[in-house]
Structure formats: C-alpha cells, structure tokens
Amino acid sequence: MTSLPASAVPAALLIGAVLPLVPFLGRIPRLAATIVHEVGHCVVVVPFGGRIRRIDLHPDGSGEAWVQLGRVPGVIRWLVRLLNLFAGYSAPIWAGVLLVTGAVVGSPWLPVAVLGVVGLLALLFVRNWFGLLVVIGFDALAVWVAVRPSDLTLLVVAALGAALLVDGLRSLLQVVRWLFTGARVQTDFHIAAAEMRLPAVVWFVLFLAGNGVAVWAARAPLLAVGDTVVTGVRSLVGV
C-alpha cells in the first residue's frame, strides 16, 4: 500500500463518526451495528456449549437473535445467559475500537479478522431475506478488505469503525434515557430484569462495570490509539 496523507485517516474517522447522526444515511451504520450486535449475542454462548439458532435483521434497523443454552452446564447457565444479553450492546463498540485500531496502525489484518468473523456468522445464521441482502453487502466489504487491501480499504475501515463506535455509544445513551424515563421498551437489560428478578438499571450498571474492567485491562493500547487519533483530528481541524 502507498503512504497515506497524514490527514486521511483522521478525516475518515470524522466522516464515520458523523454518519450515524445524519438522517436517512444514518440507517447504513445502524444496520451494520445491528449485525455486529446480534452476532455478539450469539458468539459468546458457543464456547460454553450453546447453539445459534437464527438471526433476523429488519428494515427499521432492529434485529433479533435466538440461541439455545440446553447444552450449557446448568451451574453456569445463568452466567452464560447474562453474557449473551450483555454482549449485544458491547459488540459494536469493541468491534469499532478494533477496526479503528487496525486503521490507525495501518494493518488490514485486524479489520479482516473482525469483519470475517461477523460476516461469516451472519451469513450462516441470518434467515430472513432482508437480513440476507444486508449481510451480503457486509460480507462483500469484508472480502474486499481481505483480498484487495489498499489505502482506500483502510479509510473505509476507519470510517466503519468510527461509525460502529459512535452508534454503539448512541445506543447506550438511548438506553440511559429509557431507564430514567421508565419507557416501556424491551432492551437486553429489561430482558435480564424479567428473567433474573433485578431491576434493569442494576443490570445496566453491571454492564458498564464489566466493560469498564475490560477498558482498564486494555488501557495501554487503547490510550496509545486514542492519543494518535486525537493528535490527527486536532491537526486536521487546526486546533
């Protein structure tokens, strides 16, 4: 790959970060985030003996994932179910972080791994026609990044990573609003509350605490990437 201008990746990151907030066009990163969200629900149960049944994606940007936990040992089934519920909102944020990291360090292999895992599982388990059309587009991007790595693919990965990260954080802020207003919604935290007899706000706090521990454990590389991004963006906007 040729050398990118210093402002190229920061510019791509800014475009990706703004895209989820743009009316109509924001539906594109929303669907990508939904794919990652639903795959996140599924992938965490497999190492413990769980099975993925199906994933559905809908035109309004929502999705559903069905898993079976019958083969998960009973003593840890509740914990696996909780991981299953928590992984949905975590997945777009962490996938976005990994994609941005790959773009910042100039390596296509981390994005290829992330896009490949999400794309393959989605292709195998999405069952409705609309979802399949969306997943085909997502998988085409993954194949393009893997087969034809270039400066352009790196910039697309940077934009997608920033979009997933921003959309994931936007979704969490929406959950906060729903929890404080008492809205009648069915988030993963409300499902946990119904199944495990603790208020949804308690499960949300535990979710934040778990992800906070993960951030602390990965603080060194995260801070390094964050500093690079901040420096690049400041240089781009002249701050």
C-alpha positions, 0 to 999 in steps of 0.5 A: 500500500502507498503512504497515506496523507497524514490527514486521511485517516483522521478525516475518515474517522470524522466522516464515520463518526458523523454518519450515524447522526445524519438522517436517512444515511444514518440507517447504513451504520445502524444496520451494520451495528445491528449485525455486529450486535446480534452476532455478539449475542450469539458468539459468546454462548458457543464456547460454553456449549450453546447453539445459534439458532437464527438471526433476523435483521429488519428494515427499521434497523432492529434485529433479533437473535435466538440461541439455545443454552440446553447444552450449557452446564446448568451451574453456569447457565445463568452466567452464560445467559447474562453474557449473551444479553450483555454482549449485544450492546458491547459488540459494536463498540469493541468491534469499532475500537478494533477496526479503528485500531487496525486503521490507525496502525495501518494493518488490514489484518485486524479489520479482516479478522473482525469483519470475517468473523461477523460476516461469516456468522451472519451469513450462516445464521441470518434467515430472513431475506432482508437480513440476507441482502444486508449481510451480503453487502457486509460480507462483500466489504469484508472480502474486499478488505481481505483480498484487495487491501489498499489505502482506500480499504483502510479509510473505509475501515476507519470510517466503519469503525468510527461509525460502529463506535459512535452508534454503539455509544448512541445506543447506550445513551438511548438506553440511559434515557429509557431507564430514567424515563421508565419507557416501556421498551424491551432492551437486553437489560429489561430482558435480564430484569424479567428473567433474573428478578433485578431491576434493569438499571442494576443490570445496566450498571453491571454492564458498564462495570464489566466493560469498564474492567475490560477498558482498564485491562486494555488501557495501554493500547487503547490510550496509545490509539486514542492519543494518535487519533486525537493528535490527527483530528486536532491537526486536521481541524487546526486546533 
